Amino acid sequence: MSISSGNLSARQHGAMEFTNAPVDIDVVRRYRLDRIQAQLKRLDYAGILLFDQINCRYACDATNMQVWCSHYETRCVFIATDGPLILFDYGDYPHLVEGIPTIDEYRLNSSFYYFAAGSRTAEKAEKFADTIADLVKTYGAGNSRLAIDRLSYTGCEPLLKKGVTIHDGLEVMEHARVIKSAEEITLMQHAIDVCETGVQKMKDALEPGITENALWAKLHEANISLGGEWIETRLLSSGPRTFPWFRECSMRPIELGDIVSFDTDLIGPYGYCADMSRSWVCGDKPSDEQRRIYAYAYEQIQHNLDILKPGVSFHEASRAGWKIPAEFSKNKYSSLIHGVGLADEYPSIKHADKLELGGYEGVVEENMTLCVESYIGSERSGEGIKLEEQVLITKDGAKLMTSYPMELGWL
């Protein structure tokens, strides 16, 4: 089934309505598709098949039931390097993509995941592979190299038998997504503004007796009510649960004097991520130990912000990073700096002592958006401080996109 967007903007369709969007959404869509096809040409692929729903969102902005679809191989996008973008959907609902100019064709998917296909899984996978192999043949001009971001063995095996060679689609998508247009930056800033509204609602609600879950719900409520979409994690903890890091929120009542640390990981309006961290104390005054570890975390953030300039290599950034005191090194955050867009993304810049194990090379570029991380955990008090800032790389260096205040009075 083919669809035509005509002259209508997506904002004129109820199914995909964006009220008072700060930019022309169609400009964003075309920029993102152009970025993908440029990467496909660079890597000499016939096309790409996308099942990751965030990659699908980046490619065409069709967003229905993203979290549900991420559980199953049901909704996917095929993009020919020199040809159309085809959305394969879990049902025959073309009204869900009306007005999206980057979608050239809409088709019903032959869903082959076991929940949908059961004992007919192999039959359905074969049918799907026939369709994709035909597209590769039609638009590949003899090139049978297909990039795929993620697909089970069940889906890959019949493609391989039909002569399609499979390559890493995540490389394509991460490099496409890494450089933001001016319009994308505007949308990301809007998502951050929504996030910080929610963060303030959390701060206003913080008092002894509120549970971690109830406090975290304030952020969700603000995000949804202001047009946001979901939150990727539940990283809020209090008191002794803040050390070590990565405990998700619970029904624990927050007590007077507790540190409360959180990481938003929020997918806001238009699908853009707002990824910031703050730490507070429940009550009027932090302890001396809370102030001490907060000062270290703040110093790490400020030092590492100054490193980020266009042309700096990832390894240079790692080696120039703030030297974490030995007492905190074992429990430091897993990465030094990471990319951010529709979610966390390329690059992941490692701590200097992790370069050999997990580091890779690359270069900081203008119009990257990055997050600068710190976690300082005290074995002495069993508490941890989590701070994080989201930044835009400009020709002059890192420019803060997050603006919610740090606890400078603790320093």
C-alpha positions as YAML, in Angstrom:
chain: A
units: angstrom
residues:
- id: 1
  name: MET
  ca: [0.00, 0.00, 0.00]
- id: 2
  name: SER
  ca: [1.47, 3.35, -1.02]
- id: 3
  name: ILE
  ca: [0.69, 6.57, 0.77]
- id: 4
  name: SER
  ca: [1.03, 10.17, -0.25]
- id: 5
  name: SER
  ca: [1.74, 13.04, 2.10]
- id: 6
  name: GLY
  ca: [0.55, 15.67, -0.37]
- id: 7
  name: ASN
  ca: [1.06, 19.17, 0.93]
- id: 8
  name: LEU
  ca: [-0.04, 18.47, 4.48]
- id: 9
  name: SER
  ca: [2.29, 18.88, 7.43]
- id: 10
  name: ALA
  ca: [2.16, 16.20, 10.13]
- id: 11
  name: ARG
  ca: [0.81, 18.85, 12.46]
- id: 12
  name: GLN
  ca: [-2.41, 18.84, 10.45]
- id: 13
  name: HIS
  ca: [-3.13, 15.17, 11.24]
- id: 14
  name: GLY
  ca: [-4.62, 14.06, 14.53]
- id: 15
  name: ALA
  ca: [-2.67, 10.78, 14.54]
- id: 16
  name: MET
  ca: [0.70, 12.52, 14.56]
- id: 17
  name: GLU
  ca: [-0.20, 15.93, 15.94]
- id: 18
  name: PHE
  ca: [2.51, 18.14, 17.38]
- id: 19
  name: THR
  ca: [0.90, 21.17, 18.95]
- id: 20
  name: ASN
  ca: [2.93, 24.37, 18.62]
- id: 21
  name: ALA
  ca: [6.11, 22.59, 17.56]
- id: 22
  name: PRO
  ca: [9.07, 24.97, 17.91]
- id: 23
  name: VAL
  ca: [10.44, 23.95, 14.48]
- id: 24
  name: ASP
  ca: [9.14, 22.48, 11.23]
- id: 25
  name: ILE
  ca: [9.09, 18.74, 12.05]
- id: 26
  name: ASP
  ca: [9.26, 17.79, 8.38]
- id: 27
  name: VAL
  ca: [12.62, 19.56, 8.06]
- id: 28
  name: VAL
  ca: [13.93, 17.41, 10.92]
- id: 29
  name: ARG
  ca: [12.61, 14.25, 9.28]
- id: 30
  name: ARG
  ca: [14.26, 14.96, 5.95]
- id: 31
  name: TYR
  ca: [17.57, 15.85, 7.59]
- id: 32
  name: ARG
  ca: [17.62, 12.59, 9.51]
- id: 33
  name: LEU
  ca: [16.79, 10.44, 6.48]
- id: 34
  name: ASP
  ca: [19.50, 12.21, 4.47]
- id: 35
  name: ARG
  ca: [21.99, 11.42, 7.25]
- id: 36
  name: ILE
  ca: [21.13, 7.71, 7.08]
- id: 37
  name: GLN
  ca: [21.37, 7.47, 3.32]
- id: 38
  name: ALA
  ca: [24.72, 9.30, 3.35]
- id: 39
  name: GLN
  ca: [26.09, 6.67, 5.74]
- id: 40
  name: LEU
  ca: [24.70, 3.86, 3.58]
- id: 41
  name: LYS
  ca: [26.52, 5.30, 0.57]
- id: 42
  name: ARG
  ca: [29.73, 5.73, 2.56]
- id: 43
  name: LEU
  ca: [29.67, 2.08, 3.61]
- id: 44
  name: ASP
  ca: [28.48, 0.76, 0.23]
- id: 45
  name: TYR
  ca: [25.25, -0.88, 1.37]
- id: 46
  name: ALA
  ca: [22.18, -1.51, -0.76]
- id: 47
  name: GLY
  ca: [20.00, -0.44, 2.13]
- id: 48
  name: ILE
  ca: [19.21, -0.90, 5.79]
- id: 49
  name: LEU
  ca: [16.58, -2.78, 7.77]
- id: 50
  name: LEU
  ca: [15.69, -1.26, 11.13]
- id: 51
  name: PHE
  ca: [13.85, -3.00, 13.97]
- id: 52
  name: ASP
  ca: [15.13, -0.91, 16.89]
- id: 53
  name: GLN
  ca: [12.22, 1.45, 17.52]
- id: 54
  name: ILE
  ca: [14.45, 4.42, 18.31]
- id: 55
  name: ASN
  ca: [16.23, 3.95, 14.99]
- id: 56
  name: CYS
  ca: [12.83, 3.65, 13.30]
- id: 57
  name: ARG
  ca: [11.82, 6.90, 15.00]
- id: 58
  name: TYR
  ca: [14.97, 8.60, 13.76]
- id: 59
  name: ALA
  ca: [14.44, 7.30, 10.23]
- id: 60
  name: CYS
  ca: [10.81, 8.23, 9.66]
- id: 61
  name: ASP
  ca: [9.22, 9.52, 12.89]
- id: 62
  name: ALA
  ca: [6.45, 6.90, 12.93]
- id: 63
  name: THR
  ca: [5.99, 6.42, 16.66]
- id: 64
  name: ASN
  ca: [2.98, 4.27, 17.47]
- id: 65
  name: MET
  ca: [3.41, 1.85, 20.41]
- id: 66
  name: GLN
  ca: [7.20, 2.19, 20.48]
- id: 67
  name: VAL
  ca: [7.80, 0.43, 23.77]
- id: 68
  name: TRP
  ca: [5.49, -2.48, 22.88]
- id: 69
  name: CYS
  ca: [7.04, -2.82, 19.45]
- id: 70
  name: SER
  ca: [10.51, -2.92, 20.98]
- id: 71
  name: HIS
  ca: [9.63, -6.27, 22.56]
- id: 72
  name: TYR
  ca: [8.89, -7.95, 19.25]
- id: 73
  name: GLU
  ca: [10.18, -8.04, 15.68]
- id: 74
  name: THR
  ca: [6.94, -6.61, 14.40]
- id: 75
  name: ARG
  ca: [7.32, -3.01, 13.18]
- id: 76
  name: CYS
  ca: [10.33, -2.22, 10.99]
- id: 77
  name: VAL
  ca: [11.65, 0.14, 8.35]
- id: 78
  name: PHE
  ca: [13.49, -0.65, 5.11]
- id: 79
  name: ILE
  ca: [15.51, 2.18, 3.54]
- id: 80
  name: ALA
  ca: [17.12, 1.78, 0.14]
- id: 81
  name: THR
  ca: [20.35, 3.69, -0.31]
- id: 82
  name: ASP
  ca: [19.04, 5.01, -3.62]
- id: 83
  name: GLY
  ca: [15.35, 4.40, -3.28]
- id: 84
  name: PRO
  ca: [12.31, 4.48, -1.02]
- id: 85
  name: LEU
  ca: [11.65, 4.23, 2.69]
- id: 86
  name: ILE
  ca: [9.09, 1.49, 3.38]
- id: 87
  name: LEU
  ca: [7.43, 1.04, 6.76]
- id: 88
  name: PHE
  ca: [6.32, -2.52, 7.60]
- id: 89
  name: ASP
  ca: [3.67, -2.35, 10.32]
- id: 90
  name: TYR
  ca: [2.19, -4.90, 12.73]
- id: 91
  name: GLY
  ca: [-1.30, -4.23, 11.42]
- id: 92
  name: ASP
  ca: [-2.95, -2.53, 8.48]
- id: 93
  name: TYR
  ca: [-3.27, 0.95, 9.96]
- id: 94
  name: PRO
  ca: [-2.02, 3.46, 7.36]
- id: 95
  name: HIS
  ca: [-3.79, 6.29, 9.14]
- id: 96
  name: LEU
  ca: [-0.99, 6.08, 11.75]
- id: 97
  name: VAL
  ca: [1.56, 7.48, 9.31]
- id: 98
  name: GLU
  ca: [-0.50, 10.02, 7.39]
- id: 99
  name: GLY
  ca: [1.36, 13.20, 6.59]
- id: 100
  name: ILE
  ca: [4.90, 11.90, 7.18]
- id: 101
  name: PRO
  ca: [6.72, 12.91, 3.99]
- id: 102
  name: THR
  ca: [9.68, 10.54, 4.39]
- id: 103
  name: ILE
  ca: [7.52, 7.38, 4.23]
- id: 104
  name: ASP
  ca: [7.14, 6.36, 0.58]
- id: 105
  name: GLU
  ca: [5.26, 3.13, 1.11]
- id: 106
  name: TYR
  ca: [3.31, 1.43, 3.91]
- id: 107
  name: ARG
  ca: [2.98, -2.36, 4.07]
- id: 108
  name: LEU
  ca: [1.64, -5.00, 6.43]
- id: 109
  name: ASN
  ca: [4.45, -7.00, 8.02]
- id: 110
  name: SER
  ca: [4.62, -10.79, 7.95]
- id: 111
  name: SER
  ca: [5.30, -11.05, 11.68]
- id: 112
  name: PHE
  ca: [7.44, -14.08, 12.45]
- id: 113
  name: TYR
  ca: [8.18, -13.71, 16.18]
- id: 114
  name: TYR
  ca: [6.90, -16.72, 18.09]
- id: 115
  name: PHE
  ca: [4.09, -15.00, 19.99]
- id: 116
  name: ALA
  ca: [2.48, -14.01, 16.69]
- id: 117
  name: ALA
  ca: [3.46, -16.95, 14.49]
- id: 118
  name: GLY
  ca: [3.76, -19.94, 16.83]
- id: 119
  name: SER
  ca: [4.32, -23.15, 14.86]
- id: 120
  name: ARG
  ca: [4.26, -21.11, 11.63]
- id: 121
  name: THR
  ca: [7.35, -19.09, 12.60]
- id: 122
  name: ALA
  ca: [9.60, -20.55, 9.88]
- id: 123
  name: GLU
  ca: [6.93, -20.05, 7.21]
- id: 124
  name: LYS
  ca: [6.37, -16.41, 8.20]
- id: 125
  name: ALA
  ca: [10.12, -15.70, 8.41]
- id: 126
  name: GLU
  ca: [10.57, -17.14, 4.92]
- id: 127
  name: LYS
  ca: [7.83, -14.87, 3.58]
- id: 128
  name: PHE
  ca: [9.41, -11.84, 5.23]
- id: 129
  name: ALA
  ca: [12.84, -12.76, 3.83]
- id: 130
  name: ASP
  ca: [11.36, -13.08, 0.32]
- id: 131
  name: THR
  ca: [10.05, -9.53, 0.59]
- id: 132
  name: ILE
  ca: [13.30, -8.01, 1.87]
- id: 133
  name: ALA
  ca: [15.49, -9.93, -0.58]
- id: 134
  name: ASP
  ca: [13.28, -8.68, -3.42]
- id: 135
  name: LEU
  ca: [13.70, -5.10, -2.23]
- id: 136
  name: VAL
  ca: [17.47, -5.50, -2.07]
- id: 137
  name: LYS
  ca: [17.46, -6.91, -5.61]
- id: 138
  name: THR
  ca: [15.14, -4.19, -6.91]
- id: 139
  name: TYR
  ca: [16.98, -1.21, -5.46]
- id: 140
  name: GLY
  ca: [20.51, -2.52, -4.92]
- id: 141
  name: ALA
  ca: [21.68, -2.46, -8.55]
- id: 142
  name: GLY
  ca: [23.54, -5.69, -7.98]
- id: 143
  name: ASN
  ca: [24.65, -4.81, -4.45]
- id: 144
  name: SER
  ca: [23.38, -7.44, -1.99]
- id: 145
  name: ARG
  ca: [24.93, -5.86, 1.13]
- id: 146
  name: LEU
  ca: [22.16, -5.12, 3.65]
- id: 147
  name: ALA
  ca: [22.72, -3.39, 6.97]
- id: 148
  name: ILE
  ca: [20.49, -4.53, 9.87]
- id: 149
  name: ASP
  ca: [20.45, -2.93, 13.31]
- id: 150
  name: ARG
  ca: [19.02, -5.95, 15.21]
- id: 151
  name: LEU
  ca: [17.31, -9.13, 14.09]
- id: 152
  name: SER
  ca: [17.05, -12.62, 15.55]
- id: 153
  name: TYR
  ca: [18.57, -15.71, 13.97]
- id: 154
  name: THR
  ca: [15.06, -16.67, 12.89]
- id: 155
  name: GLY
  ca: [14.92, -13.61, 10.65]
- id: 156
  name: CYS
  ca: [18.55, -13.62, 9.51]
- id: 157
  name: GLU
  ca: [18.88, -17.25, 8.39]
- id: 158
  name: PRO
  ca: [16.41, -17.14, 5.46]
- id: 159
  name: LEU
  ca: [17.88, -13.80, 4.27]
- id: 160
  name: LEU
  ca: [21.34, -15.32, 4.15]
- id: 161
  name: LYS
  ca: [20.03, -18.31, 2.19]
- id: 162
  name: LYS
  ca: [18.64, -15.93, -0.42]
- id: 163
  name: GLY
  ca: [22.08, -14.41, -1.04]
- id: 164
  name: VAL
  ca: [21.66, -11.26, 1.03]
- id: 165
  name: THR
  ca: [24.80, -10.47, 3.03]
- id: 166
  name: ILE
  ca: [24.14, -8.95, 6.44]
- id: 167
  name: HIS
  ca: [26.19, -6.13, 7.95]
- id: 168
  name: ASP
  ca: [26.16, -3.96, 11.07]
- id: 169
  name: GLY
  ca: [23.35, -1.44, 10.89]
- id: 170
  name: LEU
  ca: [24.15, 0.02, 14.29]
- id: 171
  name: GLU
  ca: [27.33, 1.56, 12.87]
- id: 172
  name: VAL
  ca: [25.22, 3.24, 10.19]
- id: 173
  name: MET
  ca: [22.68, 4.60, 12.65]
- id: 174
  name: GLU
  ca: [25.05, 5.73, 15.40]
- id: 175
  name: HIS
  ca: [27.13, 7.74, 12.93]
- id: 176
  name: ALA
  ca: [24.00, 9.15, 11.29]
- id: 177
  name: ARG
  ca: [22.53, 10.25, 14.61]
- id: 178
  name: VAL
  ca: [25.66, 11.80, 16.09]
- id: 179
  name: ILE
  ca: [25.59, 15.24, 14.39]
- id: 180
  name: LYS
  ca: [22.50, 17.30, 15.19]
- id: 181
  name: SER
  ca: [20.83, 19.87, 12.98]
- id: 182
  name: ALA
  ca: [19.84, 23.26, 14.34]
- id: 183
  name: GLU
  ca: [16.22, 22.07, 14.44]
- id: 184
  name: GLU
  ca: [17.15, 18.94, 16.38]
- id: 185
  name: ILE
  ca: [19.02, 21.03, 18.92]
- id: 186
  name: THR
  ca: [15.92, 23.20, 19.39]
- id: 187
  name: LEU
  ca: [13.77, 20.11, 19.98]
- id: 188
  name: MET
  ca: [16.30, 18.66, 22.42]
- id: 189
  name: GLN
  ca: [16.39, 21.92, 24.35]
- id: 190
  name: HIS
  ca: [12.60, 21.80, 24.57]
- id: 191
  name: ALA
  ca: [12.79, 18.27, 25.99]
- id: 192
  name: ILE
  ca: [15.35, 19.44, 28.55]
- id: 193
  name: ASP
  ca: [13.10, 22.33, 29.56]
- id: 194
  name: VAL
  ca: [10.23, 19.89, 30.13]
- id: 195
  name: CYS
  ca: [12.54, 17.65, 32.14]
- id: 196
  name: GLU
  ca: [13.70, 20.48, 34.34]
- id: 197
  name: THR
  ca: [10.10, 21.45, 35.03]
- id: 198
  name: GLY
  ca: [9.62, 17.91, 36.32]
- id: 199
  name: VAL
  ca: [12.85, 18.04, 38.32]
- id: 200
  name: GLN
  ca: [11.57, 21.15, 40.08]
- id: 201
  name: LYS
  ca: [8.32, 19.36, 40.92]
- id: 202
  name: MET
  ca: [10.41, 16.61, 42.50]
- id: 203
  name: LYS
  ca: [12.38, 19.16, 44.50]
- id: 204
  name: ASP
  ca: [9.16, 20.79, 45.71]
- id: 205
  name: ALA
  ca: [7.78, 17.40, 46.81]
- id: 206
  name: LEU
  ca: [10.90, 16.22, 48.63]
- id: 207
  name: GLU
  ca: [10.15, 15.87, 52.33]
- id: 208
  name: PRO
  ca: [10.58, 13.14, 54.96]
- id: 209
  name: GLY
  ca: [8.21, 10.24, 54.43]
- id: 210
  name: ILE
  ca: [7.73, 10.44, 50.68]
- id: 211
  name: THR
  ca: [8.78, 7.21, 48.99]
- id: 212
  name: GLU
  ca: [11.37, 7.08, 46.26]
- id: 213
  name: ASN
  ca: [8.69, 5.89, 43.83]
- id: 214
  name: ALA
  ca: [6.30, 8.70, 44.72]
- id: 215
  name: LEU
  ca: [9.06, 11.26, 44.25]
- id: 216
  name: TRP
  ca: [10.08, 9.76, 40.90]
- id: 217
  name: ALA
  ca: [6.44, 9.85, 39.77]
- id: 218
  name: LYS
  ca: [6.54, 13.65, 39.84]
- id: 219
  name: LEU
  ca: [9.02, 13.60, 36.97]
- id: 220
  name: HIS
  ca: [6.90, 11.13, 34.95]
- id: 221
  name: GLU
  ca: [3.76, 13.19, 35.50]
- id: 222
  name: ALA
  ca: [5.39, 16.40, 34.30]
- id: 223
  name: ASN
  ca: [6.91, 14.71, 31.26]
- id: 224
  name: ILE
  ca: [3.67, 13.11, 30.10]
- id: 225
  name: SER
  ca: [1.51, 16.15, 30.80]
- id: 226
  name: LEU
  ca: [3.87, 18.37, 28.79]
- id: 227
  name: GLY
  ca: [4.02, 16.10, 25.75]
- id: 228
  name: GLY
  ca: [6.89, 13.77, 26.65]
- id: 229
  name: GLU
  ca: [6.94, 10.05, 26.07]
- id: 230
  name: TRP
  ca: [8.67, 7.81, 28.62]
- id: 231
  name: ILE
  ca: [11.65, 7.45, 30.95]
- id: 232
  name: GLU
  ca: [14.26, 4.85, 30.07]
- id: 233
  name: THR
  ca: [15.30, 3.92, 33.61]
- id: 234
  name: ARG
  ca: [14.16, 4.36, 37.23]
- id: 235
  name: LEU
  ca: [17.46, 5.60, 38.66]
- id: 236
  name: LEU
  ca: [16.49, 7.41, 41.85]
- id: 237
  name: SER
  ca: [17.72, 6.27, 45.25]
- id: 238
  name: SER
  ca: [18.05, 7.72, 48.71]
- id: 239
  name: GLY
  ca: [20.18, 7.37, 51.84]
- id: 240
  name: PRO
  ca: [22.08, 4.05, 52.00]
- id: 241
  name: ARG
  ca: [20.64, 3.01, 48.64]
- id: 242
  name: THR
  ca: [22.73, 5.69, 46.87]
- id: 243
  name: PHE
  ca: [25.93, 3.63, 47.35]
- id: 244
  name: PRO
  ca: [26.95, 1.91, 45.17]
- id: 245
  name: TRP
  ca: [25.13, 3.43, 42.20]
- id: 246
  name: PHE
  ca: [22.52, 1.91, 39.84]
- id: 247
  name: ARG
  ca: [19.76, 0.92, 42.27]
- id: 248
  name: GLU
  ca: [16.37, 1.81, 40.84]
- id: 249
  name: CYS
  ca: [13.72, 3.54, 42.93]
- id: 250
  name: SER
  ca: [11.73, 1.61, 45.51]
- id: 251
  name: MET
  ca: [9.04, 1.98, 48.14]
- id: 252
  name: ARG
  ca: [11.62, 3.13, 50.70]
- id: 253
  name: PRO
  ca: [10.43, 6.24, 52.57]
- id: 254
  name: ILE
  ca: [13.02, 9.01, 52.35]
- id: 255
  name: GLU
  ca: [14.29, 10.13, 55.74]
- id: 256
  name: LEU
  ca: [15.44, 13.48, 57.09]
- id: 257
  name: GLY
  ca: [19.11, 13.97, 56.22]
- id: 258
  name: ASP
  ca: [19.16, 11.46, 53.37]
- id: 259
  name: ILE
  ca: [20.99, 12.14, 50.15]
- id: 260
  name: VAL
  ca: [18.66, 11.72, 47.18]
- id: 261
  name: SER
  ca: [20.42, 11.09, 43.85]
- id: 262
  name: PHE
  ca: [18.82, 10.55, 40.45]
- id: 263
  name: ASP
  ca: [19.46, 10.31, 36.70]
- id: 264
  name: THR
  ca: [16.54, 11.42, 34.51]
- id: 265
  name: ASP
  ca: [17.09, 9.38, 31.28]
- id: 266
  name: LEU
  ca: [13.90, 11.06, 30.08]
- id: 267
  name: ILE
  ca: [12.49, 10.77, 26.56]
- id: 268
  name: GLY
  ca: [10.64, 14.01, 26.20]
- id: 269
  name: PRO
  ca: [8.55, 15.75, 23.55]
- id: 270
  name: TYR
  ca: [9.40, 14.87, 19.92]
- id: 271
  name: GLY
  ca: [11.36, 11.86, 21.17]
- id: 272
  name: TYR
  ca: [14.49, 13.71, 22.31]
- id: 273
  name: CYS
  ca: [16.36, 12.69, 25.43]
- id: 274
  name: ALA
  ca: [17.01, 14.85, 28.49]
- id: 275
  name: ASP
  ca: [19.73, 13.12, 30.49]
- id: 276
  name: MET
  ca: [20.78, 14.99, 33.63]
- id: 277
  name: SER
  ca: [21.59, 14.03, 37.21]
- id: 278
  name: ARG
  ca: [21.35, 15.92, 40.46]
- id: 279
  name: SER
  ca: [21.77, 15.09, 44.14]
- id: 280
  name: TRP
  ca: [19.92, 16.77, 47.00]
- id: 281
  name: VAL
  ca: [19.58, 16.34, 50.74]
- id: 282
  name: CYS
  ca: [16.21, 15.81, 52.38]
- id: 283
  name: GLY
  ca: [16.23, 18.62, 54.90]
- id: 284
  name: ASP
  ca: [17.99, 21.91, 55.40]
- id: 285
  name: LYS
  ca: [21.66, 21.05, 55.85]
- id: 286
  name: PRO
  ca: [23.98, 18.47, 54.33]
- id: 287
  name: SER
  ca: [26.52, 16.74, 56.56]
- id: 288
  name: ASP
  ca: [30.23, 17.48, 56.22]
- id: 289
  name: GLU
  ca: [30.73, 14.16, 54.42]
- id: 290
  name: GLN
  ca: [27.88, 14.88, 52.01]
- id: 291
  name: ARG
  ca: [29.41, 18.26, 51.26]
- id: 292
  name: ARG
  ca: [32.85, 16.69, 50.76]
- id: 293
  name: ILE
  ca: [31.75, 14.12, 48.18]
- id: 294
  name: TYR
  ca: [29.48, 16.62, 46.45]
- id: 295
  name: ALA
  ca: [32.43, 18.97, 45.99]
- id: 296
  name: TYR
  ca: [34.44, 16.19, 44.34]
- id: 297
  name: ALA
  ca: [31.60, 15.33, 41.94]
- id: 298
  name: TYR
  ca: [31.10, 18.98, 41.04]
- id: 299
  name: GLU
  ca: [34.83, 19.42, 40.42]
- id: 300
  name: GLN
  ca: [34.88, 16.39, 38.13]
- id: 301
  name: ILE
  ca: [32.00, 17.76, 36.05]
- id: 302
  name: GLN
  ca: [33.54, 21.21, 35.69]
- id: 303
  name: HIS
  ca: [36.98, 19.87, 34.79]
- id: 304
  name: ASN
  ca: [35.64, 17.50, 32.14]
- id: 305
  name: LEU
  ca: [33.39, 20.14, 30.57]
- id: 306
  name: ASP
  ca: [36.49, 22.17, 29.79]
- id: 307
  name: ILE
  ca: [38.07, 19.28, 27.86]
- id: 308
  name: LEU
  ca: [35.37, 19.11, 25.19]
- id: 309
  name: LYS
  ca: [36.22, 20.98, 22.01]
- id: 310
  name: PRO
  ca: [35.95, 20.08, 18.32]
- id: 311
  name: GLY
  ca: [38.96, 18.08, 17.20]
- id: 312
  name: VAL
  ca: [39.73, 16.50, 20.58]
- id: 313
  name: SER
  ca: [39.99, 12.73, 20.21]
- id: 314
  name: PHE
  ca: [38.09, 10.41, 22.50]
- id: 315
  name: HIS
  ca: [41.35, 9.04, 23.87]
- id: 316
  name: GLU
  ca: [42.66, 12.56, 24.49]
- id: 317
  name: ALA
  ca: [39.48, 13.36, 26.40]
- id: 318
  name: SER
  ca: [39.89, 10.17, 28.45]
- id: 319
  name: ARG
  ca: [43.49, 10.92, 29.37]
- id: 320
  name: ALA
  ca: [42.74, 14.56, 30.19]
- id: 321
  name: GLY
  ca: [39.83, 13.62, 32.44]
- id: 322
  name: TRP
  ca: [39.69, 14.61, 36.10]
- id: 323
  name: LYS
  ca: [41.83, 12.32, 38.20]
- id: 324
  name: ILE
  ca: [39.46, 10.46, 40.52]
- id: 325
  name: PRO
  ca: [40.88, 10.02, 44.05]
- id: 326
  name: ALA
  ca: [41.72, 6.41, 44.83]
- id: 327
  name: GLU
  ca: [39.01, 6.09, 47.49]
- id: 328
  name: PHE
  ca: [36.30, 6.68, 44.86]
- id: 329
  name: SER
  ca: [37.82, 4.96, 41.83]
- id: 330
  name: LYS
  ca: [36.40, 1.47, 42.36]
- id: 331
  name: ASN
  ca: [32.79, 2.74, 42.28]
- id: 332
  name: LYS
  ca: [33.15, 5.47, 39.64]
- id: 333
  name: TYR
  ca: [30.56, 5.88, 36.91]
- id: 334
  name: SER
  ca: [30.83, 3.46, 34.00]
- id: 335
  name: SER
  ca: [31.66, 6.10, 31.39]
- id: 336
  name: LEU
  ca: [33.24, 9.53, 31.43]
- id: 337
  name: ILE
  ca: [31.18, 11.13, 28.66]
- id: 338
  name: HIS
  ca: [28.56, 9.77, 26.26]
- id: 339
  name: GLY
  ca: [26.49, 10.91, 23.33]
- id: 340
  name: VAL
  ca: [22.78, 11.70, 23.54]
- id: 341
  name: GLY
  ca: [20.02, 12.22, 20.98]
- id: 342
  name: LEU
  ca: [16.78, 10.25, 20.85]
- id: 343
  name: ALA
  ca: [18.37, 8.25, 23.70]
- id: 344
  name: ASP
  ca: [21.90, 7.55, 24.90]
- id: 345
  name: GLU
  ca: [24.04, 7.03, 21.82]
- id: 346
  name: TYR
  ca: [27.53, 7.09, 20.28]
- id: 347
  name: PRO
  ca: [30.13, 7.90, 21.47]
- id: 348
  name: SER
  ca: [30.96, 6.32, 24.82]
- id: 349
  name: ILE
  ca: [34.15, 7.91, 26.09]
- id: 350
  name: LYS
  ca: [35.78, 5.76, 28.75]
- id: 351
  name: HIS
  ca: [37.85, 6.54, 31.81]
- id: 352
  name: ALA
  ca: [41.58, 6.48, 31.13]
- id: 353
  name: ASP
  ca: [42.08, 3.25, 33.07]
- id: 354
  name: LYS
  ca: [39.40, 1.54, 30.93]
- id: 355
  name: LEU
  ca: [40.78, 2.48, 27.51]
- id: 356
  name: GLU
  ca: [42.50, -0.83, 26.88]
- id: 357
  name: LEU
  ca: [39.44, -2.81, 27.94]
- id: 358
  name: GLY
  ca: [36.68, -0.82, 26.26]
- id: 359
  name: GLY
  ca: [37.91, 2.39, 24.67]
- id: 360
  name: TYR
  ca: [37.73, 3.21, 20.98]
- id: 361
  name: GLU
  ca: [38.94, 6.12, 18.92]
- id: 362
  name: GLY
  ca: [36.95, 8.94, 17.39]
- id: 363
  name: VAL
  ca: [36.86, 12.72, 17.46]
- id: 364
  name: VAL
  ca: [34.62, 15.26, 19.18]
- id: 365
  name: GLU
  ca: [32.81, 17.27, 16.50]
- id: 366
  name: GLU
  ca: [30.78, 20.47, 16.39]
- id: 367
  name: ASN
  ca: [27.03, 19.86, 16.86]
- id: 368
  name: MET
  ca: [27.51, 16.68, 18.81]
- id: 369
  name: THR
  ca: [25.38, 16.59, 21.96]
- id: 370
  name: LEU
  ca: [27.08, 14.89, 24.90]
- id: 371
  name: CYS
  ca: [26.53, 14.11, 28.57]
- id: 372
  name: VAL
  ca: [29.29, 14.59, 31.13]
- id: 373
  name: GLU
  ca: [28.97, 12.16, 34.05]
- id: 374
  name: SER
  ca: [30.12, 11.90, 37.66]
- id: 375
  name: TYR
  ca: [29.41, 9.51, 40.48]
- id: 376
  name: ILE
  ca: [31.31, 9.88, 43.74]
- id: 377
  name: GLY
  ca: [30.46, 7.27, 46.35]
- id: 378
  name: SER
  ca: [31.70, 7.32, 49.93]
- id: 379
  name: GLU
  ca: [32.46, 4.01, 51.61]
- id: 380
  name: ARG
  ca: [32.87, 6.02, 54.82]
- id: 381
  name: SER
  ca: [29.21, 7.10, 54.96]
- id: 382
  name: GLY
  ca: [27.66, 4.68, 52.46]
- id: 383
  name: GLU
  ca: [26.28, 7.51, 50.33]
- id: 384
  name: GLY
  ca: [26.77, 8.60, 46.73]
- id: 385
  name: ILE
  ca: [26.49, 11.79, 44.69]
- id: 386
  name: LYS
  ca: [25.36, 11.59, 41.05]
- id: 387
  name: LEU
  ca: [25.78, 14.64, 38.80]
- id: 388
  name: GLU
  ca: [25.46, 14.96, 35.03]
- id: 389
  name: GLU
  ca: [25.21, 17.81, 32.53]
- id: 390
  name: GLN
  ca: [24.00, 17.70, 28.91]
- id: 391
  name: VAL
  ca: [25.96, 19.87, 26.48]
- id: 392
  name: LEU
  ca: [26.16, 20.99, 22.86]
- id: 393
  name: ILE
  ca: [29.59, 21.05, 21.24]
- id: 394
  name: THR
  ca: [30.14, 24.43, 19.56]
- id: 395
  name: LYS
  ca: [33.21, 25.75, 17.78]
- id: 396
  name: ASP
  ca: [34.26, 27.27, 21.12]
- id: 397
  name: GLY
  ca: [33.69, 24.16, 23.25]
- id: 398
  name: ALA
  ca: [30.93, 22.68, 25.38]
- id: 399
  name: LYS
  ca: [27.81, 24.80, 25.89]
- id: 400
  name: LEU
  ca: [25.46, 23.75, 28.69]
- id: 401
  name: MET
  ca: [21.97, 22.72, 27.60]
- id: 402
  name: THR
  ca: [20.92, 21.75, 31.13]
- id: 403
  name: SER
  ca: [20.44, 24.69, 33.46]
- id: 404
  name: TYR
  ca: [18.89, 23.29, 36.64]
- id: 405
  name: PRO
  ca: [21.09, 24.63, 39.47]
- id: 406
  name: MET
  ca: [23.72, 22.61, 41.26]
- id: 407
  name: GLU
  ca: [23.97, 22.87, 45.07]
- id: 408
  name: LEU
  ca: [26.67, 25.54, 44.97]
- id: 409
  name: GLY
  ca: [25.97, 26.44, 48.59]
- id: 410
  name: TRP
  ca: [27.45, 23.08, 49.61]
- id: 411
  name: LEU
  ca: [30.86, 23.86, 48.13]
...
